[in-house]
Amino acid sequence: MAKCDICGKSLSYGNKISIARSHVSRRSTRTFKANLRRVKAVVNGETKTIHACAKCLRSGKVVRA
């Protein structure tokens, strides 16, 4: 799986809890994927295509080409 080239965000793991039965034993693991976008950005004076997460795009850490 790809990860953000700016902050390094990638997969994270957690628990999937059943809605019908919220008993402690009714849990299984799930994965949360990062909200990644392929973006043309200026890196060291060159235009490159990188993977950037939506948080990095919103905060202005990426200079788009």
Residue pairs with C-beta under 8 A, 6 or more apart in sequence:
1 10
1 11
1 33
2 10
2 36
2 51
3 9
3 10
3 34
3 36
3 51
4 10
4 34
4 36
4 51
4 52
4 53
4 56
5 50
5 51
5 52
6 50
6 52
6 53
6 56
6 61
6 62
7 53
7 55
7 56
7 61
9 34
9 53
9 55
10 34
11 31
11 32
11 33
11 34
12 31
12 32
12 34
13 29
13 30
13 31
13 32
14 29
14 30
14 32
15 27
15 28
15 29
15 30
16 27
16 28
16 29
16 30
17 26
17 27
18 26
18 27
34 53
35 53
35 54
35 55
36 51
36 52
36 53
36 54
37 51
37 52
37 53
37 54
37 57
38 49
38 50
38 51
39 49
39 50
39 51
39 52
39 57
39 62
39 64
40 47
40 48
40 49
40 64
40 65
41 47
41 48
41 49
41 50
41 52
41 62
41 63
41 64
41 65
42 48
42 63
42 64
42 65
43 50
47 65
50 62
52 61
52 62
56 62
